[in-house]
Amino acid sequence: MIGVVSHEGDPHATAVLDRLRSLGADVVLLDTADLPSQAALSTSQDPMGGWSGTWTGRHGEVVLSTLRAMWWRRPQPFTVDPRVTRPEDVRFALGETAAMVSGLWACLDAHWVNDPVRDEVASVKMLQLKLAAQCGLTVPRTGMTNDPAVARRFLDSLAGRAVFKAFSATPRTWRETRPVRAEDTALLDRVALAPVIFQERIDGGVDVRVTVVASRQFPARIEVSDPRFEFDVRLDTQAARITACDLPSEVAAGLDRLMAALGIVYGAADFRVTPEGELRFLEVNPAGQWLFVEMETGQPISAALADHLLQADTGSVTPGGRAPEG
């Protein structure tokens, strides 16, 4: 059986689930928001080393030992029973649930896309840039700090040609990448309140998004249509010009090395295109979106992901996490 950790409102999960079911796969959606209030999770360990477990919820009982391929897509926050009202009790229930569920993921004898622990580490922007440079990718000059004096010196070294961005990208804290303007430099003392990422500014409004599924890369060129969104194409994906493109061989090889160094199977990598046509690595999102690229380019990303999970479920993925192409 193939398990998908996401929720019914996720169109990316739906696309892959539909593909898997059309291929005859036995697949189940596991929504962590059902725990602990609407689903029951039980495991058993015997003295001789045997481990077993069940997840019983809206889709009936799932025998955990049958899960051979797992897709860590969009886990949702746990939901505590409304009868639990005291804040300290809510925190306790959430903490106990998190401890049990993390133990479940670690004990599954399954191929992960991506392993939850590696997925979390791979999301760290500072580590991504460090490893990307070591893997042969060119990265923009970047400074991360909560020291206003350090921020000023870094911006001076770039003659003010910089952008700033946030470390996190949750629905509540999401912020677009913005150019540093004169009015922003007047507020640099506020950097002391929370760290900020400052990065060399690359003009032009052109990115390359490379969606990676195991050994397969799907590169697409994204050109913004509105100059207001020059420094963050994510704000213009509906109107942007998105076309399939080729990657320079050295960039493709460097990205493969980075994915291996991060220990992840899936990732959506973003590169900024310089006015000279060179690629600068910005980041890789282990749970990045791809449907907007697939719809414009026709690249079979959903199918590639579903096929990889199916091959993992049937045991044809190699120990290194790669499945045969085709």
N, C-alpha and C positions, 0 to 999 in steps of 0.2 A: 504494500500500500504506500501511496505517496501522501505526505502531509503538507498542507500549506498553512503557515501561520500568518493569518491576516484577518480581514473582516469582509462581510458581504457588500459593503459600499465601496470596495476598492476595485476600480475597473481593470487595473493591471492584473490583479489576482483572477478576476473573472475571465479575462482573455486567455490566461494560461490554463485555468481550470477547464474552460470550454474545449481548448485544444486537447488536453489530456483525456477528457471524457470521449471526444470524438475518436481517439485512438484506442479506446477500450480500456483505459487505465482505471484502476481502483484508486480513487483519490478522495481525500476528506479535507474540509476547511476547519481549522482549529482556531477559534477566536478566543484570545486570552481575556477579552472583556467578560467572557462568561464565567470566569473564575473569580472568587469561589462561590458566587451567589447562584449561578444557573447551571453549573457543570460540576461533576464530581471527579476528582483525580485521585487514584489509589495506586500504590505500588507495594510490592512485597519482595523482600530479600531473604533467601534461605541460607542456612549455615554453610551449605556446600557451594555457594557462589551463584546460585540461580537467581535471576531478577525478572520480575514481571510487573505488569501494570495495565490499568485501563483508564480511559477518559470517557466519561458518560455524560452526554449532553444532548443538544438539539438534534444531532445526527445519529443518535443511538450510542452504542458502546463501541469504542475503538480499542482494539487490543494493541497496546503500544509496541509489542515485539514484532508486529507485522509492518511497522513503518520502516521502510528501507531507503527512502529518499525524503528529504525535508527541505522545504523552501521557507527561509526566514524572510518574510516579505514586510508586513506592517503589523507587528504585535501591538495590541491595544492595551490601555491601562486596565488593571484589574478592577472589578466592581464588587464592592462589599455589600452584603445584605443590608437593606435599609433598617432592619431592626438593630443593627449596630450603630449607635449614635454618638457615643462619647468619643472625642477626637483621639484620645490615647488608645481606645479600643480599635478604632478604625486603622490607626497606624500599625497596631500590633497585627491585625488581620491581614493587612496589605504586606507587611514584612514577612509573615509566616508563609503567605501564598507565594511571594517572590522567591523565598528560599526553596520551597518545594518544587516550583516550576523550573527554576534554574538547575536543580538536581535532575529533573526529568530530562531536560535537553542534553545534559552531560551524559546521561546513561543510555540514551537511544543509540542503537547500533545502526546508524543511518548515515548516508552521504548528505552533507549539508550544503545548501546554497542560500546564504553563507553560514558557516558555523557561528552561532550567536556571540561567542567570546571573541573570535577573530573579527567578526563584523563590527563590534564595538570598538576594538583597538584600531581597526582600519579606518574608522571614521574620524580619527584625530588628525586635524589639519596640519599641525606642526610635524607630526611623524610622516604624513604623506609627502610633504615637501622635502623633508630630509632624505627619505628613501627614494623619491623620484629623482633627485639630483644624483644620488649614488647609483641609480639604475640607468643613467645616461640621458635622462630627459632634461630639457632646459626649463628652469623655473624663473619666475620674475624675482627681482630683489624684494625681500619681504622682511618686515619688522613686526614683532608682536610684543606689546608692552602695556603696562599700566603706569609707566613713569612719564609724565609730561615732558620732562627735559630730554629723555631719550627719544620720544616721539618727535619733538621739534628738530633734533639733530638729524634724525632719519629723513624727515620731510625736506630739510635743507639740503641733504645729500642728493635728493632727487629733484632739486630746484622746484619743489612744490608739485611736480607731476606725479601724483599718487592717487590711489583710491583707498577707501577704508571699508571694512566688512566685519561682520560678526562671526564669532566662533560657532555659535549654535544656530539651528534652523528649525526649531519647533514651531507649530502653528501659532503659538502665542508670542514667540520671540523673534520670528523671522524678520530679517531686514535685508533690503537689497544692497548690492555693492554700489557705492557712490563715489564720485570724484571728490577729492579734498579741495574745497574752495576757500576763499579768503575768510568768509564768515565762519567756516569750520575751524580754521587755525586759531581764531579768537577764543574758541571753546576748548582748547587742548588741555587746560587744567583739569577738565572733567574726565580725562583719561584715567586719572587716579582712582576714580570710582569703580571702574570695570575695565579689564584689558580690551584692547582693540587690535585688529590686524590691519596694518598698513602695507600697501604693496605698490610696486612700480606700475604706473598707468600705461596701458597699451591702447592707443586710439584705434578707431576704425569700426567698432561695432560688429566684429565677425568672430565667431567661436567655431570650434569643431567639437562636437559631442561624439565620443566613441563609446558605444555600448558594448561591453565585453561579456560574453557568455562562454566560460571555459576557454577553449582555444580559438573561438570565433570572435572577430572584431567587426563591428558595424559602425563605420565612421560617417558622420553627416556634417555638412557645413551649414551654419546658421548665421544669416545676415539680418540684422534688425532693420525694420522699415521705418521706425520712428526714432529720430536722433535723441529724444529724451531718454531712451533706453540703451544708449550706446555702451554703457559699462555693465549692464546686466541683461543679457538676452532672455533671461527667464521671464521678464516682464512683458515680452513681446512675442511669445512663441506662437500665438494664434495668427499674427500678421506677418511674422518673419518669413523670409525665404529659406526653406530648408531643403537641401539637396544631398543625395549620396555623394561621397567623395572618396578619394584614395588617401592613404596615409603614407608618408615617407617611410621607407623600410626601417630606418634607424629609430623612428618614433614608435612604430609598431612593435619592434623588438624591445625597446625600453619599457613600453607599457606592459608587455608580457612579463618582463622581469619584475616590474613593480607589483603586479597582481600576485605573482608568486611570493614576493617578499612580504606582502601584506597577508598572504594566506587566504585569499578570497577567490571565489569562482565567478561571481557576478559583480559588475561595477559599471557605473556610468561616469566616464572620465571627461573632464572639460579642459580644452586647450583654448588659449587666446591666440588669434592670428595677428602677427605684427604687420605694419604697413609694408614690410619687405617680404611678407609671405611665410615667415617662420612661425613655428608653433611653440608656445610657452605653456607648460603644464600649470593648471590652476588647482584642480582637486579631482578626487574620484569619490563618488557617492555610492556606497555599497548597496543602497536601496533606491537608487535614482530612477526617475520616470523615463519611459521610452515610447509610450504610445503616440505622443505627438510627433516623434521622429518616424515611427513606423507608418503612421497614416500619410505622411507627406512623401516619404521615400519608397515605400513598399518593401523595405528591408524586413525579413521574416524573423524579427527579434522574439516575439511571443512564441513562435513555433520552435525557435532554437532553444529557448529556455525550457519549454515543455518537453521537447525531445531529449534534452540533457537529463531532466528529472526522470523521464521514462527509462532511459538507458541506465541511470543509476539504480532505479528500482529493480531492473532486471539483471544487475550485476555486471554491466559492460563498461562501467567507468573504471579507468585505471587507478591505482593507488594514489597517484598524484592529482587526482580529481579531474582528469581529462576524459572526455568521451570522444569516440571517433566522429569526424565530421561527416555530414551527408544527411 
